[in-house]
Amino acid sequence: MTAIPEDRLEQFHRRAVERTRRVGLSAYILKEDGSVVRITPDGKTDLIVVRLGLRNAQSGECEALRTQ
């Protein structure tokens, strides 16, 4: 399996987020550490962290996925 350059992966995530926002859905992005970033159509981001089977949601912005 070949590695995907980080810039291409970031572009893919940005396009996916924009597409889902246009149709009024939330986008969910799975990160390598097992956490999930939820981006709502209004641009709000939530970091969802799962540890030991418990869900812990944290509201806030994720710099890497902020849309311009």
PDB file of N, CA, C and O in Angstrom:
ATOM      1  N   MET A   1       0.841  -1.166   0.000  1.00  0.00           N
ATOM      2  CA  MET A   1       0.000   0.000   0.000  1.00  0.00           C
ATOM      3  C   MET A   1       0.896   1.242   0.000  1.00  0.00           C
ATOM      4  O   MET A   1       1.851   1.317   0.773  1.00  0.00           O
ATOM      5  N   THR A   2       0.593   2.209  -0.857  1.00  0.00           N
ATOM      6  CA  THR A   2       1.403   3.420  -0.916  1.00  0.00           C
ATOM      7  C   THR A   2       0.845   4.472   0.041  1.00  0.00           C
ATOM      8  O   THR A   2      -0.362   4.541   0.272  1.00  0.00           O
ATOM      9  N   ALA A   3       1.730   5.277   0.585  1.00  0.00           N
ATOM     10  CA  ALA A   3       1.325   6.338   1.506  1.00  0.00           C
ATOM     11  C   ALA A   3       0.752   7.509   0.713  1.00  0.00           C
ATOM     12  O   ALA A   3       1.240   7.842  -0.367  1.00  0.00           O
ATOM     13  N   ILE A   4      -0.282   8.124   1.262  1.00  0.00           N
ATOM     14  CA  ILE A   4      -0.899   9.288   0.638  1.00  0.00           C
ATOM     15  C   ILE A   4      -0.287  10.534   1.269  1.00  0.00           C
ATOM     16  O   ILE A   4      -0.287  10.664   2.493  1.00  0.00           O
ATOM     17  N   PRO A   5       0.233  11.449   0.460  1.00  0.00           N
ATOM     18  CA  PRO A   5       0.796  12.677   1.027  1.00  0.00           C
ATOM     19  C   PRO A   5      -0.261  13.437   1.839  1.00  0.00           C
ATOM     20  O   PRO A   5      -1.434  13.474   1.469  1.00  0.00           O
ATOM     21  N   GLU A   6       0.170  14.034   2.937  1.00  0.00           N
ATOM     22  CA  GLU A   6      -0.764  14.716   3.832  1.00  0.00           C
ATOM     23  C   GLU A   6      -1.529  15.837   3.151  1.00  0.00           C
ATOM     24  O   GLU A   6      -2.698  16.059   3.467  1.00  0.00           O
ATOM     25  N   ASP A   7      -0.900  16.550   2.223  1.00  0.00           N
ATOM     26  CA  ASP A   7      -1.596  17.647   1.559  1.00  0.00           C
ATOM     27  C   ASP A   7      -2.746  17.139   0.693  1.00  0.00           C
ATOM     28  O   ASP A   7      -3.796  17.778   0.620  1.00  0.00           O
ATOM     29  N   ARG A   8      -2.556  15.999   0.038  1.00  0.00           N
ATOM     30  CA  ARG A   8      -3.650  15.419  -0.757  1.00  0.00           C
ATOM     31  C   ARG A   8      -4.789  14.950   0.140  1.00  0.00           C
ATOM     32  O   ARG A   8      -5.961  15.108  -0.201  1.00  0.00           O
ATOM     33  N   LEU A   9      -4.441  14.374   1.282  1.00  0.00           N
ATOM     34  CA  LEU A   9      -5.463  13.925   2.220  1.00  0.00           C
ATOM     35  C   LEU A   9      -6.242  15.112   2.779  1.00  0.00           C
ATOM     36  O   LEU A   9      -7.463  15.039   2.922  1.00  0.00           O
ATOM     37  N   GLU A  10      -5.554  16.190   3.093  1.00  0.00           N
ATOM     38  CA  GLU A  10      -6.220  17.391   3.595  1.00  0.00           C
ATOM     39  C   GLU A  10      -7.161  17.973   2.541  1.00  0.00           C
ATOM     40  O   GLU A  10      -8.272  18.387   2.871  1.00  0.00           O
ATOM     41  N   GLN A  11      -6.731  18.010   1.279  1.00  0.00           N
ATOM     42  CA  GLN A  11      -7.585  18.495   0.190  1.00  0.00           C
ATOM     43  C   GLN A  11      -8.822  17.620   0.040  1.00  0.00           C
ATOM     44  O   GLN A  11      -9.925  18.125  -0.172  1.00  0.00           O
ATOM     45  N   PHE A  12      -8.639  16.308   0.150  1.00  0.00           N
ATOM     46  CA  PHE A  12      -9.771  15.388   0.067  1.00  0.00           C
ATOM     47  C   PHE A  12     -10.779  15.679   1.176  1.00  0.00           C
ATOM     48  O   PHE A  12     -11.982  15.735   0.919  1.00  0.00           O
ATOM     49  N   HIS A  13     -10.300  15.865   2.407  1.00  0.00           N
ATOM     50  CA  HIS A  13     -11.189  16.159   3.535  1.00  0.00           C
ATOM     51  C   HIS A  13     -11.922  17.484   3.331  1.00  0.00           C
ATOM     52  O   HIS A  13     -13.121  17.578   3.594  1.00  0.00           O
ATOM     53  N   ARG A  14     -11.216  18.492   2.870  1.00  0.00           N
ATOM     54  CA  ARG A  14     -11.852  19.796   2.633  1.00  0.00           C
ATOM     55  C   ARG A  14     -12.972  19.693   1.594  1.00  0.00           C
ATOM     56  O   ARG A  14     -14.051  20.254   1.783  1.00  0.00           O
ATOM     57  N   ARG A  15     -12.711  18.976   0.497  1.00  0.00           N
ATOM     58  CA  ARG A  15     -13.744  18.812  -0.538  1.00  0.00           C
ATOM     59  C   ARG A  15     -14.938  18.041   0.008  1.00  0.00           C
ATOM     60  O   ARG A  15     -16.083  18.398  -0.266  1.00  0.00           O
ATOM     61  N   ALA A  16     -14.682  16.991   0.777  1.00  0.00           N
ATOM     62  CA  ALA A  16     -15.767  16.188   1.343  1.00  0.00           C
ATOM     63  C   ALA A  16     -16.613  17.022   2.303  1.00  0.00           C
ATOM     64  O   ALA A  16     -17.841  16.929   2.297  1.00  0.00           O
ATOM     65  N   VAL A  17     -15.960  17.829   3.119  1.00  0.00           N
ATOM     66  CA  VAL A  17     -16.689  18.691   4.067  1.00  0.00           C
ATOM     67  C   VAL A  17     -17.540  19.700   3.310  1.00  0.00           C
ATOM     68  O   VAL A  17     -18.702  19.908   3.660  1.00  0.00           O
ATOM     69  N   GLU A  18     -16.993  20.322   2.293  1.00  0.00           N
ATOM     70  CA  GLU A  18     -17.751  21.313   1.519  1.00  0.00           C
ATOM     71  C   GLU A  18     -18.961  20.684   0.834  1.00  0.00           C
ATOM     72  O   GLU A  18     -20.038  21.279   0.809  1.00  0.00           O
ATOM     73  N   ARG A  19     -18.788  19.487   0.280  1.00  0.00           N
ATOM     74  CA  ARG A  19     -19.917  18.805  -0.374  1.00  0.00           C
ATOM     75  C   ARG A  19     -21.036  18.517   0.616  1.00  0.00           C
ATOM     76  O   ARG A  19     -22.206  18.748   0.314  1.00  0.00           O
ATOM     77  N   THR A  20     -20.688  18.016   1.790  1.00  0.00           N
ATOM     78  CA  THR A  20     -21.728  17.685   2.769  1.00  0.00           C
ATOM     79  C   THR A  20     -22.392  18.944   3.316  1.00  0.00           C
ATOM     80  O   THR A  20     -23.594  18.940   3.580  1.00  0.00           O
ATOM     81  N   ARG A  21     -21.625  20.024   3.489  1.00  0.00           N
ATOM     82  CA  ARG A  21     -22.214  21.274   3.969  1.00  0.00           C
ATOM     83  C   ARG A  21     -23.210  21.831   2.957  1.00  0.00           C
ATOM     84  O   ARG A  21     -24.260  22.347   3.337  1.00  0.00           O
ATOM     85  N   ARG A  22     -22.879  21.727   1.659  1.00  0.00           N
ATOM     86  CA  ARG A  22     -23.776  22.248   0.620  1.00  0.00           C
ATOM     87  C   ARG A  22     -25.136  21.568   0.625  1.00  0.00           C
ATOM     88  O   ARG A  22     -26.146  22.206   0.328  1.00  0.00           O
ATOM     89  N   VAL A  23     -25.175  20.294   0.954  1.00  0.00           N
ATOM     90  CA  VAL A  23     -26.454  19.572   0.964  1.00  0.00           C
ATOM     91  C   VAL A  23     -27.093  19.551   2.349  1.00  0.00           C
ATOM     92  O   VAL A  23     -28.149  18.943   2.528  1.00  0.00           O
ATOM     93  N   GLY A  24     -26.473  20.202   3.333  1.00  0.00           N
ATOM     94  CA  GLY A  24     -27.080  20.340   4.653  1.00  0.00           C
ATOM     95  C   GLY A  24     -26.839  19.187   5.598  1.00  0.00           C
ATOM     96  O   GLY A  24     -27.620  18.987   6.528  1.00  0.00           O
ATOM     97  N   LEU A  25     -25.776  18.420   5.389  1.00  0.00           N
ATOM     98  CA  LEU A  25     -25.458  17.294   6.268  1.00  0.00           C
ATOM     99  C   LEU A  25     -24.196  17.574   7.065  1.00  0.00           C
ATOM    100  O   LEU A  25     -23.381  18.411   6.678  1.00  0.00           O
ATOM    101  N   SER A  26     -24.039  16.878   8.172  1.00  0.00           N
ATOM    102  CA  SER A  26     -22.799  16.961   8.940  1.00  0.00           C
ATOM    103  C   SER A  26     -21.758  16.032   8.330  1.00  0.00           C
ATOM    104  O   SER A  26     -22.088  14.957   7.830  1.00  0.00           O
ATOM    105  N   ALA A  27     -20.504  16.455   8.377  1.00  0.00           N
ATOM    106  CA  ALA A  27     -19.402  15.627   7.892  1.00  0.00           C
ATOM    107  C   ALA A  27     -18.699  15.016   9.096  1.00  0.00           C
ATOM    108  O   ALA A  27     -18.547  15.670  10.127  1.00  0.00           O
ATOM    109  N   TYR A  28     -18.275  13.776   8.969  1.00  0.00           N
ATOM    110  CA  TYR A  28     -17.543  13.075  10.023  1.00  0.00           C
ATOM    111  C   TYR A  28     -16.209  12.622   9.460  1.00  0.00           C
ATOM    112  O   TYR A  28     -16.161  11.959   8.424  1.00  0.00           O
ATOM    113  N   ILE A  29     -15.115  12.980  10.144  1.00  0.00           N
ATOM    114  CA  ILE A  29     -13.787  12.605   9.690  1.00  0.00           C
ATOM    115  C   ILE A  29     -13.104  11.802  10.786  1.00  0.00           C
ATOM    116  O   ILE A  29     -12.946  12.278  11.911  1.00  0.00           O
ATOM    117  N   LEU A  30     -12.703  10.585  10.452  1.00  0.00           N
ATOM    118  CA  LEU A  30     -12.007   9.715  11.388  1.00  0.00           C
ATOM    119  C   LEU A  30     -10.526  10.040  11.369  1.00  0.00           C
ATOM    120  O   LEU A  30      -9.892  10.023  10.314  1.00  0.00           O
ATOM    121  N   LYS A  31      -9.975  10.335  12.537  1.00  0.00           N
ATOM    122  CA  LYS A  31      -8.554  10.651  12.649  1.00  0.00           C
ATOM    123  C   LYS A  31      -7.772   9.388  13.001  1.00  0.00           C
ATOM    124  O   LYS A  31      -8.350   8.392  13.434  1.00  0.00           O
ATOM    125  N   GLU A  32      -6.454   9.439  12.812  1.00  0.00           N
ATOM    126  CA  GLU A  32      -5.606   8.278  13.052  1.00  0.00           C
ATOM    127  C   GLU A  32      -5.627   7.812  14.505  1.00  0.00           C
ATOM    128  O   GLU A  32      -5.422   6.626  14.766  1.00  0.00           O
ATOM    129  N   ASP A  33      -5.868   8.710  15.453  1.00  0.00           N
ATOM    130  CA  ASP A  33      -5.871   8.336  16.868  1.00  0.00           C
ATOM    131  C   ASP A  33      -7.191   7.717  17.317  1.00  0.00           C
ATOM    132  O   ASP A  33      -7.352   7.387  18.492  1.00  0.00           O
ATOM    133  N   GLY A  34      -8.130   7.557  16.395  1.00  0.00           N
ATOM    134  CA  GLY A  34      -9.411   6.936  16.718  1.00  0.00           C
ATOM    135  C   GLY A  34     -10.496   7.934  17.054  1.00  0.00           C
ATOM    136  O   GLY A  34     -11.651   7.545  17.221  1.00  0.00           O
ATOM    137  N   SER A  35     -10.166   9.198  17.156  1.00  0.00           N
ATOM    138  CA  SER A  35     -11.176  10.214  17.431  1.00  0.00           C
ATOM    139  C   SER A  35     -11.858  10.603  16.116  1.00  0.00           C
ATOM    140  O   SER A  35     -11.368  10.298  15.028  1.00  0.00           O
ATOM    141  N   VAL A  36     -12.981  11.272  16.243  1.00  0.00           N
ATOM    142  CA  VAL A  36     -13.763  11.680  15.089  1.00  0.00           C
ATOM    143  C   VAL A  36     -14.046  13.174  15.202  1.00  0.00           C
ATOM    144  O   VAL A  36     -14.366  13.674  16.280  1.00  0.00           O
ATOM    145  N   VAL A  37     -13.926  13.877  14.087  1.00  0.00           N
ATOM    146  CA  VAL A  37     -14.284  15.292  14.033  1.00  0.00           C
ATOM    147  C   VAL A  37     -15.611  15.389  13.294  1.00  0.00           C
ATOM    148  O   VAL A  37     -15.740  14.911  12.167  1.00  0.00           O
ATOM    149  N   ARG A  38     -16.604  16.017  13.941  1.00  0.00           N
ATOM    150  CA  ARG A  38     -17.915  16.239  13.305  1.00  0.00           C
ATOM    151  C   ARG A  38     -17.988  17.713  12.930  1.00  0.00           C
ATOM    152  O   ARG A  38     -17.750  18.580  13.772  1.00  0.00           O
ATOM    153  N   ILE A  39     -18.315  18.003  11.678  1.00  0.00           N
ATOM    154  CA  ILE A  39     -18.448  19.374  11.203  1.00  0.00           C
ATOM    155  C   ILE A  39     -19.883  19.550  10.728  1.00  0.00           C
ATOM    156  O   ILE A  39     -20.310  18.912   9.765  1.00  0.00           O
ATOM    157  N   THR A  40     -20.617  20.412  11.404  1.00  0.00           N
ATOM    158  CA  THR A  40     -22.021  20.635  11.079  1.00  0.00           C
ATOM    159  C   THR A  40     -22.139  21.582   9.885  1.00  0.00           C
ATOM    160  O   THR A  40     -21.173  22.268   9.548  1.00  0.00           O
ATOM    161  N   PRO A  41     -23.308  21.630   9.242  1.00  0.00           N
ATOM    162  CA  PRO A  41     -23.486  22.501   8.079  1.00  0.00           C
ATOM    163  C   PRO A  41     -23.214  23.985   8.364  1.00  0.00           C
ATOM    164  O   PRO A  41     -22.851  24.733   7.456  1.00  0.00           O
ATOM    165  N   ASP A  42     -23.389  24.410   9.618  1.00  0.00           N
ATOM    166  CA  ASP A  42     -23.129  25.818   9.951  1.00  0.00           C
ATOM    167  C   ASP A  42     -21.650  26.085  10.243  1.00  0.00           C
ATOM    168  O   ASP A  42     -21.283  27.217  10.556  1.00  0.00           O
ATOM    169  N   GLY A  43     -20.796  25.058  10.145  1.00  0.00           N
ATOM    170  CA  GLY A  43     -19.362  25.227  10.330  1.00  0.00           C
ATOM    171  C   GLY A  43     -18.843  24.900  11.714  1.00  0.00           C
ATOM    172  O   GLY A  43     -17.632  24.931  11.935  1.00  0.00           O
ATOM    173  N   LYS A  44     -19.724  24.588  12.656  1.00  0.00           N
ATOM    174  CA  LYS A  44     -19.299  24.242  14.012  1.00  0.00           C
ATOM    175  C   LYS A  44     -18.608  22.873  13.993  1.00  0.00           C
ATOM    176  O   LYS A  44     -19.071  21.947  13.327  1.00  0.00           O
ATOM    177  N   THR A  45     -17.508  22.755  14.722  1.00  0.00           N
ATOM    178  CA  THR A  45     -16.799  21.480  14.777  1.00  0.00           C
ATOM    179  C   THR A  45     -16.842  20.919  16.185  1.00  0.00           C
ATOM    180  O   THR A  45     -16.749  21.662  17.162  1.00  0.00           O
ATOM    181  N   ASP A  46     -16.981  19.617  16.285  1.00  0.00           N
ATOM    182  CA  ASP A  46     -16.959  18.895  17.553  1.00  0.00           C
ATOM    183  C   ASP A  46     -15.947  17.774  17.426  1.00  0.00           C
ATOM    184  O   ASP A  46     -15.910  17.068  16.418  1.00  0.00           O
ATOM    185  N   LEU A  47     -15.130  17.613  18.446  1.00  0.00           N
ATOM    186  CA  LEU A  47     -14.184  16.507  18.494  1.00  0.00           C
ATOM    187  C   LEU A  47     -14.796  15.430  19.364  1.00  0.00           C
ATOM    188  O   LEU A  47     -15.090  15.664  20.537  1.00  0.00           O
ATOM    189  N   ILE A  48     -14.990  14.257  18.798  1.00  0.00           N
ATOM    190  CA  ILE A  48     -15.587  13.135  19.524  1.00  0.00           C
ATOM    191  C   ILE A  48     -14.473  12.144  19.809  1.00  0.00           C
ATOM    192  O   ILE A  48     -13.860  11.603  18.889  1.00  0.00           O
ATOM    193  N   VAL A  49     -14.217  11.911  21.084  1.00  0.00           N
ATOM    194  CA  VAL A  49     -13.135  11.028  21.505  1.00  0.00           C
ATOM    195  C   VAL A  49     -13.735   9.818  22.193  1.00  0.00           C
ATOM    196  O   VAL A  49     -14.594   9.955  23.064  1.00  0.00           O
ATOM    197  N   VAL A  50     -13.286   8.633  21.804  1.00  0.00           N
ATOM    198  CA  VAL A  50     -13.757   7.404  22.434  1.00  0.00           C
ATOM    199  C   VAL A  50     -12.591   6.790  23.197  1.00  0.00           C
ATOM    200  O   VAL A  50     -11.547   6.488  22.620  1.00  0.00           O
ATOM    201  N   ARG A  51     -12.781   6.608  24.499  1.00  0.00           N
ATOM    202  CA  ARG A  51     -11.747   5.993  25.336  1.00  0.00           C
ATOM    203  C   ARG A  51     -12.416   4.993  26.262  1.00  0.00           C
ATOM    204  O   ARG A  51     -13.388   5.308  26.949  1.00  0.00           O
ATOM    205  N   LEU A  52     -11.888   3.805  26.268  1.00  0.00           N
ATOM    206  CA  LEU A  52     -12.401   2.727  27.122  1.00  0.00           C
ATOM    207  C   LEU A  52     -13.898   2.533  26.971  1.00  0.00           C
ATOM    208  O   LEU A  52     -14.607   2.266  27.941  1.00  0.00           O
ATOM    209  N   GLY A  53     -14.372   2.673  25.727  1.00  0.00           N
ATOM    210  CA  GLY A  53     -15.777   2.433  25.451  1.00  0.00           C
ATOM    211  C   GLY A  53     -16.696   3.572  25.830  1.00  0.00           C
ATOM    212  O   GLY A  53     -17.912   3.439  25.686  1.00  0.00           O
ATOM    213  N   LEU A  54     -16.167   4.692  26.310  1.00  0.00           N
ATOM    214  CA  LEU A  54     -16.993   5.829  26.684  1.00  0.00           C
ATOM    215  C   LEU A  54     -16.839   6.938  25.656  1.00  0.00           C
ATOM    216  O   LEU A  54     -15.737   7.204  25.175  1.00  0.00           O
ATOM    217  N   ARG A  55     -17.932   7.571  25.330  1.00  0.00           N
ATOM    218  CA  ARG A  55     -17.910   8.659  24.353  1.00  0.00           C
ATOM    219  C   ARG A  55     -17.733   9.973  25.101  1.00  0.00           C
ATOM    220  O   ARG A  55     -18.395  10.209  26.112  1.00  0.00           O
ATOM    221  N   ASN A  56     -16.842  10.828  24.607  1.00  0.00           N
ATOM    222  CA  ASN A  56     -16.604  12.129  25.207  1.00  0.00           C
ATOM    223  C   ASN A  56     -16.555  13.149  24.081  1.00  0.00           C
ATOM    224  O   ASN A  56     -15.593  13.169  23.313  1.00  0.00           O
ATOM    225  N   ALA A  57     -17.569  13.996  23.967  1.00  0.00           N
ATOM    226  CA  ALA A  57     -17.613  14.988  22.890  1.00  0.00           C
ATOM    227  C   ALA A  57     -17.106  16.321  23.407  1.00  0.00           C
ATOM    228  O   ALA A  57     -17.474  16.763  24.495  1.00  0.00           O
ATOM    229  N   GLN A  58     -16.257  16.955  22.613  1.00  0.00           N
ATOM    230  CA  GLN A  58     -15.712  18.259  22.963  1.00  0.00           C
ATOM    231  C   GLN A  58     -16.026  19.230  21.843  1.00  0.00           C
ATOM    232  O   GLN A  58     -15.661  18.986  20.692  1.00  0.00           O
ATOM    233  N   SER A  59     -16.696  20.328  22.160  1.00  0.00           N
ATOM    234  CA  SER A  59     -16.993  21.335  21.150  1.00  0.00           C
ATOM    235  C   SER A  59     -15.789  22.231  20.957  1.00  0.00           C
ATOM    236  O   SER A  59     -14.995  22.422  21.878  1.00  0.00           O
ATOM    237  N   GLY A  60     -15.651  22.774  19.777  1.00  0.00           N
ATOM    238  CA  GLY A  60     -14.553  23.675  19.480  1.00  0.00           C
ATOM    239  C   GLY A  60     -14.187  23.597  18.025  1.00  0.00           C
ATOM    240  O   GLY A  60     -14.841  22.904  17.245  1.00  0.00           O
ATOM    241  N   GLU A  61     -13.145  24.305  17.657  1.00  0.00           N
ATOM    242  CA  GLU A  61     -12.716  24.307  16.267  1.00  0.00           C
ATOM    243  C   GLU A  61     -11.464  23.479  16.091  1.00  0.00           C
ATOM    244  O   GLU A  61     -10.595  23.451  16.962  1.00  0.00           O
ATOM    245  N   CYS A  62     -11.381  22.821  14.982  1.00  0.00           N
ATOM    246  CA  CYS A  62     -10.212  22.039  14.620  1.00  0.00           C
ATOM    247  C   CYS A  62      -9.465  22.818  13.554  1.00  0.00           C
ATOM    248  O   CYS A  62      -9.965  22.964  12.438  1.00  0.00           O
ATOM    249  N   GLU A  63      -8.294  23.316  13.866  1.00  0.00           N
ATOM    250  CA  GLU A  63      -7.546  24.179  12.964  1.00  0.00           C
ATOM    251  C   GLU A  63      -7.313  23.543  11.598  1.00  0.00           C
ATOM    252  O   GLU A  63      -7.437  24.218  10.576  1.00  0.00           O
ATOM    253  N   ALA A  64      -6.981  22.272  11.566  1.00  0.00           N
ATOM    254  CA  ALA A  64      -6.647  21.621  10.300  1.00  0.00           C
ATOM    255  C   ALA A  64      -7.844  21.518   9.364  1.00  0.00           C
ATOM    256  O   ALA A  64      -7.666  21.395   8.152  1.00  0.00           O
ATOM    257  N   LEU A  65      -9.053  21.566   9.898  1.00  0.00           N
ATOM    258  CA  LEU A  65     -10.234  21.361   9.064  1.00  0.00           C
ATOM    259  C   LEU A  65     -11.088  22.618   8.927  1.00  0.00           C
ATOM    260  O   LEU A  65     -12.188  22.566   8.376  1.00  0.00           O
ATOM    261  N   ARG A  66     -10.590  23.731   9.421  1.00  0.00           N
ATOM    262  CA  ARG A  66     -11.360  24.975   9.338  1.00  0.00           C
ATOM    263  C   ARG A  66     -11.534  25.343   7.870  1.00  0.00           C
ATOM    264  O   ARG A  66     -10.566  25.374   7.111  1.00  0.00           O
ATOM    265  N   THR A  67     -12.768  25.620   7.479  1.00  0.00           N
ATOM    266  CA  THR A  67     -13.023  25.991   6.092  1.00  0.00           C
ATOM    267  C   THR A  67     -12.896  27.502   5.963  1.00  0.00           C
ATOM    268  O   THR A  67     -13.163  28.254   6.900  1.00  0.00           O
ATOM    269  N   GLN A  68     -12.497  27.905   4.820  1.00  0.00           N
ATOM    270  CA  GLN A  68     -12.284  29.341   4.596  1.00  0.00           C
ATOM    271  C   GLN A  68     -13.391  29.929   3.782  1.00  0.00           C
ATOM    272  O   GLN A  68     -13.378  31.126   3.496  1.00  0.00           O
TER     273      GLN A  68
END
